[in-house]
Amino acid sequence: MIPTLEKLEQIYHRPLFDLIHESRRVHLEFWNKSEVQLCTLLSVKTGGCSEDCGYCAQSSRYDTGLERENLMTTEEVLPIAQMAKANGSTRFCMGAAWKGVRKGDQKFEQMVQTVRAVSRLGMEVCVTLGQLGDAEAQDLKKAGLTAYNHNIDTSPEHYSQIVTTHTFEDRISTINSVQRAGISVCCGGIIGMGEALRDRLRMLEVLCNFDPTPESVPINCLMPMPGTPLADAPAVDIFELVRLIATSRIVLPKAKIRLSAGRSLLSREGQALCFFAGANSIFYGDKLLTAGNPGVDEDRQLLQSLGLEAQAPYSDQPEPAHIH
């Protein structure tokens, strides 16, 4: 049964130890307790984006000091993907800073070629290219794309406070196209953008109504970027993050819950608590698009100290479906 907002609030507000005891039970029912998926994220086109996302250093509307870089060629991307695989990553994610893509555009056809080349390495391939439609999703599927990342960021009600150059409905439309093509959806959000707790749980409610539910759910903590409207946002409380991860694990038992941006701001103990509460995927490598991330050696030491190991790639693609 799909949880209502009221049910999500009840789960979230349980005494913390009761909450993580339940989320751990659910986690052990559906996942290997010692496995964490390692994903590598590469910005293949940096800066100069026309969108006005209030958290993003890549928007051309803000003076963030970020140097604009053109779309990387397939030949430039492949060695980085090969190195990521050698370091233990089973998923290679590529992000491009632009509003969206259209079939026939040179940049889109170049990305299709890159997806095809990376998929031949035997890795899961994920891209985040902004808005797209059915034709683009189908081409990416044929090229071997495993997953499409398109975060809804926050609740439908809070969304216009963060972005005005596209709507929440635009995000859902792209996700519809991705699911119709039979591509897995990687979709989560960012906390710490001035939203209320209700917004975080509304975001989770929307994710629970996807059909099928997302294959992976990134939970990002805002990393305030100088020059952006959210540059002075306060840090997220670790227990609020753990509560959201635990709640997500309980209501989305089959999703990989990815501890994403902001991990470099967490202590080793804080990360360990997130893993215990149900997180079983991380971005691996010293950079996330434009933000810092713990180094590979640092992550290896942390996982080893917790008795965790890299998760093998998954092999079953979900059936094409729709969002209710």
C-alpha positions in Angstrom: 0.0 0.0 0.0 1.3 3.4 -1.0 2.0 5.5 2.2 0.1 8.7 2.7 1.8 11.9 4.0 0.2 11.3 7.4 1.7 7.7 7.5 5.1 9.1 6.5 4.9 11.6 9.3 4.1 8.8 11.8 7.0 6.7 10.6 9.5 9.7 10.7 8.5 10.8 14.2 9.0 7.5 15.9 11.7 7.5 18.6 15.0 7.5 16.7 16.2 4.0 17.9 12.8 2.5 17.2 12.9 4.0 13.7 16.3 2.8 12.8 15.6 -0.6 14.3 12.7 -0.9 11.9 14.6 0.5 8.9 17.4 -2.0 9.6 15.0 -4.9 9.7 13.6 -3.8 6.3 17.0 -3.4 4.9 18.1 -6.9 6.0 15.0 -8.4 4.4 15.7 -7.0 0.9 19.5 -6.3 0.8 22.8 -7.9 1.6 23.8 -6.3 4.9 27.5 -5.8 3.9 27.1 -4.4 0.4 27.2 -0.8 -0.7 27.0 0.2 -4.4 29.9 2.4 -5.5 29.0 4.9 -8.2 31.3 7.4 -9.9 29.9 10.8 -11.1 31.5 12.8 -13.9 30.5 16.2 -15.1 30.8 15.9 -18.9 29.6 19.4 -19.5 30.3 22.0 -16.8 28.8 25.5 -16.2 27.0 27.9 -18.4 23.5 26.4 -17.7 20.5 28.7 -18.5 18.5 27.3 -15.5 18.2 29.2 -12.2 18.4 26.3 -9.7 19.1 28.1 -6.4 21.6 25.5 -5.2 23.7 25.1 -8.3 27.1 26.7 -9.0 26.7 25.8 -12.7 23.9 28.3 -13.4 25.1 31.1 -15.7 22.8 33.5 -13.7 25.1 33.4 -10.6 28.7 34.6 -10.2 30.2 31.5 -8.6 33.7 31.6 -10.2 33.1 28.3 -11.9 34.9 27.9 -15.2 32.7 26.9 -18.1 33.7 23.7 -19.9 32.5 22.3 -23.2 30.9 18.8 -23.6 33.5 16.1 -23.2 34.1 13.8 -26.2 33.6 10.0 -25.9 37.4 9.6 -26.2 37.8 11.9 -23.2 35.2 10.1 -21.1 36.2 6.5 -21.7 39.6 6.5 -19.8 37.8 8.0 -16.7 35.1 5.4 -16.9 37.7 2.6 -17.2 39.6 4.0 -14.1 36.3 4.2 -12.2 35.6 0.5 -13.0 39.2 -0.4 -11.9 38.6 1.4 -8.6 35.5 -0.7 -7.9 32.6 1.4 -9.2 29.8 -0.6 -10.8 27.8 2.4 -12.0 29.2 5.3 -14.0 27.1 8.5 -13.9 27.5 11.4 -16.3 26.0 14.9 -15.7 25.6 17.7 -18.2 24.7 21.3 -17.2 22.0 22.3 -19.6 18.2 22.6 -19.6 17.6 19.5 -21.7 18.3 17.6 -24.9 16.5 17.0 -28.2 16.9 14.2 -30.7 19.0 15.4 -33.7 21.0 17.9 -31.7 24.7 17.3 -32.0 25.3 17.3 -28.2 22.6 14.7 -27.7 23.9 12.4 -30.5 27.3 12.7 -28.9 26.0 11.7 -25.5 24.2 8.7 -27.1 27.6 7.6 -28.6 29.3 8.0 -25.2 26.6 6.0 -23.4 27.1 3.2 -26.0 30.8 3.2 -25.4 30.6 3.2 -21.6 28.0 0.4 -21.6 30.5 -1.8 -23.5 32.7 -1.7 -20.4 30.2 -3.8 -18.5 29.2 -1.0 -16.1 25.8 0.3 -15.3 25.4 3.7 -17.1 23.4 6.6 -15.8 23.1 10.1 -17.2 21.5 13.3 -16.1 20.8 15.5 -19.1 17.9 17.6 -18.0 14.5 17.5 -19.8 13.9 14.9 -22.5 10.9 13.3 -24.3 10.0 9.8 -25.5 12.2 9.8 -28.6 15.3 10.8 -26.7 14.6 8.3 -23.9 14.2 5.5 -26.5 17.5 6.3 -28.2 19.3 6.3 -24.8 17.7 2.9 -24.0 18.9 1.5 -27.3 22.4 2.8 -26.6 22.6 0.8 -23.4 21.5 3.3 -20.7 20.8 1.7 -17.4 19.3 4.6 -15.5 18.3 8.2 -15.8 18.8 10.6 -12.9 16.2 13.3 -12.6 15.8 14.5 -9.1 12.5 16.1 -8.0 14.7 18.0 -5.4 11.9 18.9 -3.0 8.1 18.9 -2.6 5.8 20.2 -5.4 4.8 23.0 -3.1 8.3 24.2 -2.3 9.7 23.7 -5.8 9.1 27.2 -7.2 11.1 28.6 -4.3 14.2 26.8 -5.6 13.7 26.9 -9.4 11.6 29.1 -11.7 12.9 28.2 -15.2 11.0 24.9 -15.2 8.2 23.4 -13.2 7.7 20.4 -11.0 5.4 19.0 -13.7 8.3 19.3 -16.2 10.3 17.0 -14.0 7.5 14.5 -13.8 7.0 14.6 -17.6 10.7 13.6 -18.2 10.4 10.8 -15.6 7.3 9.5 -17.5 9.3 9.4 -20.7 12.2 7.6 -19.1 9.9 5.0 -17.6 8.0 4.4 -20.8 11.3 3.6 -22.5 12.0 1.0 -19.8 14.9 2.8 -18.2 15.4 2.7 -14.5 14.7 6.0 -12.7 17.2 7.4 -10.3 15.3 10.1 -8.4 15.6 11.8 -5.0 16.1 15.2 -3.6 18.1 17.8 -1.7 17.5 18.7 1.9 18.7 21.9 3.6 17.2 24.3 1.1 14.9 26.1 3.5 12.2 23.6 3.2 10.0 22.4 6.0 10.0 18.8 7.2 6.6 18.4 5.5 8.3 19.2 2.2 10.8 16.5 2.7 8.1 13.9 3.4 5.9 15.2 0.5 8.9 14.6 -1.8 9.1 11.1 -0.4 5.3 10.7 -0.9 5.7 11.6 -4.6 8.6 9.1 -5.0 6.4 6.3 -3.5 3.7 7.0 -6.1 6.1 6.3 -9.0 5.2 3.1 -10.9 7.6 1.4 -10.6 9.2 3.2 -7.7 12.7 4.5 -8.3 15.5 2.0 -8.6 17.7 4.4 -6.7 17.0 7.4 -4.5 19.8 9.9 -3.9 19.5 11.8 -0.6 21.6 14.9 -1.0 22.4 17.4 1.7 22.8 20.9 0.3 26.5 21.9 -0.1 26.2 25.7 -0.1 27.9 27.2 -3.1 29.4 30.8 -2.9 27.5 33.1 -5.3 24.2 31.0 -5.3 21.0 32.2 -3.5 21.5 29.3 -1.0 25.1 30.1 -0.2 24.3 30.9 3.5 21.9 28.0 4.2 22.7 26.3 7.5 23.9 22.7 7.6 21.5 19.8 7.9 21.3 18.1 11.3 22.7 14.6 11.2 19.7 13.1 13.0 17.3 14.7 10.5 19.3 13.1 7.7 19.3 9.7 9.4 15.5 9.9 10.0 14.9 10.7 6.3 17.1 7.8 5.2 15.4 5.4 7.6 12.0 6.5 6.6 12.9 6.2 2.9 14.3 2.6 3.5 11.0 1.6 5.2 8.7 2.9 2.5 11.0 2.2 -0.5 12.5 -1.2 0.5 13.7 -2.2 -3.0 15.4 1.1 -3.8 19.0 1.8 -3.4 19.2 4.7 -1.0 22.2 6.7 -2.1 24.0 8.9 0.5 25.0 11.6 -2.0 26.1 15.2 -2.0 27.1 16.6 1.4 28.8 13.4 2.5 32.1 15.3 2.9 30.4 17.3 5.6 29.6 14.2 7.7 31.7 12.5 10.3 32.7 8.9 9.8 30.3 8.1 12.7 27.5 10.0 11.0 28.0 8.1 7.7 28.1 4.8 9.6 24.7 5.6 11.2 23.3 6.4 7.7 24.5 3.1 6.4 23.0 1.3 9.4 19.7 3.1 8.9 19.4 1.9 5.3 21.7 3.8 2.9 23.4 1.3 0.6 24.9 3.4 -2.2 27.4 6.2 -2.4 29.1 8.4 -5.0 32.7 7.3 -5.0 35.6 9.6 -6.0 36.9 13.0 -4.9 34.4 15.2 -6.8 30.7 15.4 -7.4 30.1 17.6 -10.5 31.4 20.7 -8.9 31.4 19.8 -5.2 34.0 18.0 -3.1 33.6 14.4 -2.0 35.6 12.1 0.3 38.7 10.6 -1.5 38.7 7.0 -2.8 41.3 5.9 -0.2 39.3 7.6 2.6 36.1 5.8 1.5 37.9 2.4 1.2 39.1 2.8 4.7 35.7 3.7 6.0 33.9 0.8 4.3 36.6 -1.6 5.4 36.3 -0.5 9.0 32.6 -1.0 8.9 32.9 -4.4 7.2 31.2 -3.2 4.0 32.1 -4.2 0.5 31.2 -3.1 -3.1 27.9 -4.3 -4.5 27.8 -6.2 -7.7 25.9 -4.7 -10.7 22.2 -5.5 -10.8 21.0 -7.4 -13.9 17.2 -7.0 -14.1 15.7 -4.0 -15.8 12.2 -3.0 -14.5 9.3 -3.2 -16.8 8.2 0.0 -18.5 5.5 1.7 -16.6 4.0 5.1 -15.8 3.5 7.5 -12.9 0.0 7.6 -11.4 
